[in-house]
Amino acid sequence: MKNLFLLMLISTVFAGCLNYIQEVTVYPDGSGKMTIRYWMKLPDVESYKILEKIGIFDPDSIRKEFSSEYSTIENVEIITDTTDTTTHAVISLSFIHIDSLNKTKAFADSRFSLKEGASGQLIFSQFIPPIATGFGIDGSAFSVSYRYIFSGDIITHNATSKEGRTLRWDYTLAEIGSGKTISVTFRPYKLKETPYWVYVLSGLVLLIVIIFLFKKKKD
């Protein structure tokens, strides 16, 4: 996300910290859904107003960053937590194919790729571009997390942790360095055909309705 670098620099000025979580579910046909959450601590109202003008926590600006003809933004929510003076942005969207996310401004440098591998396998990758690049910034004060659920059997991956079908890549910005690439090979589940009994049941229901309407007409 291009605005992450800008957000990082601004949060440094405000002595805050950046947290970014990207959660993605990928279906066998490459479509899926994504939820993005990022938040930072803002010391006062004026700080929030500055960020609002820049657009990082402005719903309309966020929609422009994540919009494309191949994806649908389901919801954008901005939340201010007065207990710890943090401001949160939550973006939910769906996409027709994960490669299409490359068409959005926010993911222009992310290089989403889903291509066929050997023996019915699919190979997925996403590039995490470098964010912390000098300026005397302590990258350990910022964290990013990528969480993916794949509809299939995981063959290989380079995730930092795995739980069932959920893979996680957790980094500080310092660990990202010159960039990281998420990589997963999986065998997608086959889309099940409609069971025969469904057609039989539908036919019986239709027949009952026709008989009922016929009798009612005679009466």
C-alpha positions in Angstrom: 0.0 0.0 0.0 1.7 3.2 -1.2 0.1 5.3 1.6 1.8 3.1 4.3 5.1 4.9 3.7 3.5 8.3 4.1 1.6 7.0 7.2 4.8 5.8 8.6 6.6 9.1 8.2 3.6 11.0 9.7 3.3 8.7 12.6 7.0 9.2 13.4 6.4 13.0 13.5 3.5 12.4 15.9 5.6 10.0 17.9 3.0 7.3 17.3 3.3 3.8 16.0 1.9 2.1 12.9 0.1 -1.3 12.9 -1.1 -2.9 9.6 -3.1 -6.1 9.3 -4.2 -7.6 5.9 -6.5 -10.6 6.1 -7.3 -12.5 2.8 -9.4 -15.5 1.9 -8.6 -17.0 -1.5 -11.2 -19.3 -3.1 -10.3 -22.1 -5.6 -11.2 -19.9 -8.6 -8.9 -17.1 -7.5 -11.7 -14.8 -6.2 -11.9 -13.9 -2.6 -12.3 -11.3 0.1 -10.0 -9.0 2.0 -10.1 -7.0 5.2 -7.4 -4.4 6.0 -6.9 -2.8 9.4 -4.4 -0.1 10.2 -4.2 2.2 13.2 -1.9 4.6 15.0 -1.9 6.6 18.2 -2.7 10.3 17.8 -1.8 12.6 20.8 -4.4 15.3 20.1 -7.3 16.4 17.9 -5.1 18.6 15.7 -3.0 15.6 14.8 -6.2 13.8 13.7 -7.3 16.8 11.6 -3.9 16.8 9.8 -4.2 13.1 8.9 -7.8 13.6 7.9 -6.8 16.2 5.3 -4.1 14.0 3.9 -6.7 11.3 3.4 -5.3 8.4 5.4 -8.3 8.3 7.7 -10.8 9.8 5.2 -13.4 7.2 3.9 -13.7 8.8 0.4 -9.9 8.9 0.0 -9.6 5.3 1.1 -12.3 4.2 -1.4 -10.3 5.8 -4.2 -7.2 4.0 -3.2 -8.8 0.6 -3.1 -11.3 0.9 -5.9 -11.1 -0.8 -9.3 -13.6 -2.3 -11.8 -12.5 -5.8 -10.6 -13.1 -5.3 -6.9 -16.0 -4.2 -4.7 -15.5 -2.2 -1.5 -18.0 -3.6 1.0 -17.3 -1.2 3.8 -15.0 1.5 5.1 -15.0 2.3 8.8 -13.0 4.9 10.8 -12.9 4.3 14.5 -11.5 6.6 17.2 -10.7 5.0 20.5 -10.7 7.7 23.2 -9.3 5.2 25.8 -5.9 5.0 24.2 -6.1 7.9 21.7 -5.8 5.5 18.7 -7.5 6.0 15.3 -8.4 2.9 13.3 -9.3 2.3 9.6 -11.1 -0.9 8.6 -11.6 -1.7 4.9 -13.5 -4.7 3.6 -13.6 -5.6 0.0 -14.1 -8.5 -2.4 -12.3 -9.3 -5.7 -13.1 -11.4 -8.8 -9.5 -12.6 -9.0 -6.6 -11.8 -6.7 -4.4 -10.7 -9.6 -6.9 -7.9 -10.2 -5.9 -6.1 -7.0 -2.8 -4.9 -8.9 -5.2 -2.5 -10.7 -5.8 -0.6 -7.5 -3.7 2.4 -6.5 -3.1 1.0 -3.0 -1.6 -2.3 -4.3 0.2 -0.9 -7.4 3.5 -2.3 -6.2 2.3 -5.5 -4.5 2.7 -7.8 -7.6 -0.2 -10.2 -6.7 0.2 -13.4 -8.7 -1.8 -16.6 -8.9 -0.7 -19.0 -11.6 -0.9 -22.7 -12.3 1.8 -25.0 -11.1 2.4 -28.7 -11.4 -0.2 -31.5 -10.9 -3.2 -29.2 -10.4 -1.4 -26.9 -8.0 -1.6 -23.1 -7.8 1.3 -20.8 -6.9 0.5 -17.6 -5.1 2.8 -14.7 -4.3 2.6 -11.1 -3.1 5.4 -8.6 -2.8 5.7 -6.5 0.3 7.6 -3.3 -0.9 10.2 -1.7 1.3 8.8 0.9 3.7 11.3 1.8 6.3 14.2 3.4 4.3 16.3 5.6 6.5 15.3 8.9 7.9 16.6 7.7 11.3 13.3 5.8 11.8 13.3 2.9 14.2 11.5 0.2 12.2 10.9 -2.0 15.3 8.2 0.5 16.4 6.0 -0.5 13.5 4.4 -3.9 12.6 2.7 -5.4 9.6 0.8 -8.7 9.5 -0.4 -10.6 6.5 -2.9 -13.5 7.1 -4.1 -15.7 4.3 -6.6 -18.6 4.2 -6.5 -20.8 1.1 -9.3 -23.1 0.0 -7.0 -26.0 -0.6 -4.2 -28.2 0.7 -1.0 -26.2 1.5 2.0 -27.8 -0.3 4.8 -25.3 0.5 5.0 -21.8 2.0 7.4 -19.3 3.5 5.0 -18.0 6.2 6.4 -17.1 9.6 3.6 -19.2 11.2 0.8 -21.6 10.2 -2.4 -22.8 11.9 -4.6 -25.1 9.9 -5.2 -23.4 6.6 -4.3 -20.0 7.9 -0.8 -18.7 7.1 0.7 -15.6 8.7 3.6 -13.4 7.9 4.5 -11.0 10.7 7.2 -8.4 10.4 8.4 -5.2 11.8 9.2 -2.6 9.2 12.9 -3.1 9.9 12.6 -6.8 9.0 11.1 -6.0 5.6 14.3 -4.3 4.6 14.5 -4.1 0.8 11.2 -6.0 0.4 9.7 -9.4 1.2 7.8 -11.9 -1.0 4.9 -14.0 0.3 4.9 -17.3 -1.4 2.5 -20.3 -1.2 1.9 -23.4 -3.3 -1.4 -25.1 -2.7 -3.7 -27.6 -4.3 -7.2 -26.0 -4.5 -10.2 -27.9 -3.4 -12.4 -29.1 -6.4 -15.7 -27.3 -6.7 -18.3 -29.9 -5.9 -20.9 -30.8 -8.4 -24.6 -30.4 -7.5 -25.7 -33.7 -5.9 -28.2 -35.7 -8.0 -30.7 -35.8 -5.1 -31.0 -32.0 -5.2 -32.4 -32.2 -8.8 -34.8 -35.0 -7.7 -36.0 -33.0 -4.7 -36.4 -29.9 -6.8 -38.5 -31.8 -9.3 -40.7 -33.3 -6.7 -41.4 -29.9 -5.1 -42.2 -28.4 -8.5 -44.5 -31.4 -9.3 -46.4 -30.9 -5.9 -46.8 -27.1 -6.7 -48.2 -27.8 -10.1 -50.7 -30.5 -8.8 -51.7 -28.0 -6.0 -52.3 -25.2 -8.5 -54.2 -27.5 -10.9 -56.6 -28.7 -8.1 -57.1 -25.2 -6.9 -58.1 -24.1 -10.4 -60.6 -27.0 -10.8 -62.2 -26.0 -7.5 
